[in-house]
Amino acid sequence: MPKQLKLILRETTTGLKPTQKQAAQRERFAQAAKDVAQEMKGTKLKGAARVKAFNAGVSRRLKAR
């Protein structure tokens, strides 16, 4: 019988807590990323092409706001 590895992950905080400005930017970026992810669901892009298209879409969204 093969040995099984047990992976245990835990969340540890590092550094300082985000400032209000950083928190607002995170929310803005997260919303843009969710919107672009929904748009890209039907695409047949794979690998690096998909990542580049996703990044370009998020960039466009953030610049438009």
TORMARMAR-660185 format. One line per 5 residues: number of its first residue (from 1); their letters; for each residue x, y, z of C-alpha. Coordinates in Angstrom, 3 decimals. Example, Ala and Ser with C-alpha at 12.3 -4.5 7.8 and 13.67 -1.06 7.14 Angstrom:
// TORMARMAR-660185
1> AS> 12.300,-4.500,7.800 ~ 13.670,-1.060,7.140
END
This chain:
// TORMARMAR-660185
1> MPKQL> 0.000,0.000,0.000 ~ 1.475,3.413,-0.989 ~ 2.165,5.977,1.655 ~ -0.199,8.917,1.733 ~ 0.916,12.431,2.496
6> KLILR> -1.193,14.681,4.638 ~ -1.136,18.350,3.675 ~ -2.094,20.809,6.366 ~ -2.590,24.439,5.429 ~ -3.156,27.260,7.817
11> ETTTG> -3.566,30.939,7.263 ~ -0.960,33.079,8.961 ~ -0.879,36.817,8.838 ~ 2.322,38.477,7.741 ~ 3.208,42.132,7.778
16> LKPTQ> 0.904,45.006,8.485 ~ -2.839,45.081,7.965 ~ -3.997,46.819,4.764 ~ -4.821,50.490,4.915 ~ -8.227,51.838,3.881
21> KQAAQ> -6.812,52.878,0.499 ~ -5.391,49.415,-0.130 ~ -8.648,47.762,0.922 ~ -10.584,49.935,-1.532 ~ -8.170,49.040,-4.323
26> RERFA> -8.517,45.338,-3.519 ~ -12.292,45.553,-3.715 ~ -12.096,47.431,-7.018 ~ -9.645,44.908,-8.477 ~ -11.649,41.933,-7.217
31> QAAKD> -14.837,43.232,-8.816 ~ -13.066,43.862,-12.130 ~ -11.524,40.368,-12.023 ~ -14.922,38.765,-11.348 ~ -16.512,40.657,-14.244
36> VAQEM> -13.759,39.662,-16.669 ~ -13.860,36.039,-15.480 ~ -17.592,35.920,-16.261 ~ -16.949,37.339,-19.738 ~ -14.175,34.816,-20.425
41> KGTKL> -16.194,31.727,-19.480 ~ -17.108,30.997,-23.077 ~ -13.693,31.572,-24.631 ~ -11.566,28.742,-25.939 ~ -8.257,30.387,-25.076
46> KGAAR> -5.739,28.249,-23.211 ~ -2.546,28.852,-21.302 ~ -0.561,32.042,-21.764 ~ -3.038,33.463,-24.297 ~ -5.842,33.188,-21.735
51> VKAFN> -3.755,34.856,-19.028 ~ -2.792,37.721,-21.342 ~ -6.409,38.222,-22.406 ~ -7.563,38.156,-18.772 ~ -4.925,40.679,-17.707
56> AGVSR> -5.788,42.963,-20.618 ~ -9.488,42.784,-19.736 ~ -8.882,43.618,-16.084 ~ -6.571,46.472,-17.089 ~ -9.236,47.908,-19.395
61> RLKAR> -11.865,47.692,-16.646 ~ -9.657,49.436,-14.094 ~ -8.689,52.217,-16.496 ~ -12.331,52.792,-17.486 ~ -13.355,53.534,-13.882
END
